[in-house]
């Protein structure tokens, strides 16, 4: 039975290099580690785009590291994605697009390598737009960004005045609107990842940005999701909490989201909603994330590694999830994700499949959950911890 058929975003880590040193980096691709890890070749990425298009996926989603480090490759791949009718998205810290003053000079080596040093912010944005960029995410919080001035000497976090300049230019270029497809939605987005003792400093950074852009709150669906607008357009702001994954696994608990065991049982994940309730009347459902080392995950948070594109095709990996075989190195991960998909088919479970799975494990093996601190961390554990996976498969036993 075909239960896994991703048709939403093909997310690809374009490079492991970055201009920032964020202690919460999911990918563990901070500035201090630059040049130490390999990346996917251009030809391999083109193959992935071709295959994603054949699978009916709606878009490509470029992350890193910082994708603007590979600016010319990024431009080419945005154009190539468009040729394959896949709508491109970038997630960025914004620093290399809008650098100026001392901040620009301190990042000169990055900018020159990328071919950005002699370009203005407006020129960079126009070229991205002309290449076919559909949507852009900015990561703005107390780890990615700083209230320090561009003239202050800060170099490994992005000054808010740089971000104000960048986002203002994207608004000028017409990105402050919604796409006609729900799967793309707001074209200009900000994600702020912060919790615990870091929340106040992130809120100050965000409020400074909003005030500088002369934006007002237009709509709030929750404390986590808000829409701001000015005369030039709208921005979607999403507040996320810090999970103990990637580099954040070493942080003190007072900086992480605080989720007791019982709250883990209420984890709700959009990857497990019924397809008919997904984007655009169920047409676009489920992502794939390909990391710079070729490992494929069902989630951008590095949960559920299900294959490696340096060893097999996306089509083969998807088939492996639908029909797991013990010959694969990813058998247990695939078997676990397949079982979660089966569990989500229960009308009483659906998007809460992960929380329900953890509840089942807790009834018989509570000791396996005692060290789980956060929701995303718990999900990641179920996707990678073999002992927890075996326990879940044993108690589910379908």
Protein Blocks (a to p, Z undefined) as FASTA:
>chain_A
ZZbdcfbbccddfbfcdfbdcfkbfnlpafklgoiaccddfklmmmmmmmmmmnopabdc
ddedjfklmmmlmmmmmmmmmmnopacddddehlmmmggcjllmmmmmmmmmnopmmpcf
klmmmmmmmnopabdcddddfklpcfbdfknopakbccfklmmmmmmmmmmnopacccfb
lklmpabdcddddehjllmmmmmmmmmmmmmnopacfbdfbfkbccdddfkbccdddddd
dddehjllmpcfklpccddfklmmmoccfklgcfklmghhhlagciadddfkopacfbfk
lpaiabdfklbcfklmmmmmmmccfkbmklmmmmmmmmmmmmmmpmklmmmmmmmmmmmm
mmmmmmlmmmpmbfklmmmmmmmmmklmmmmmmmnoZZ
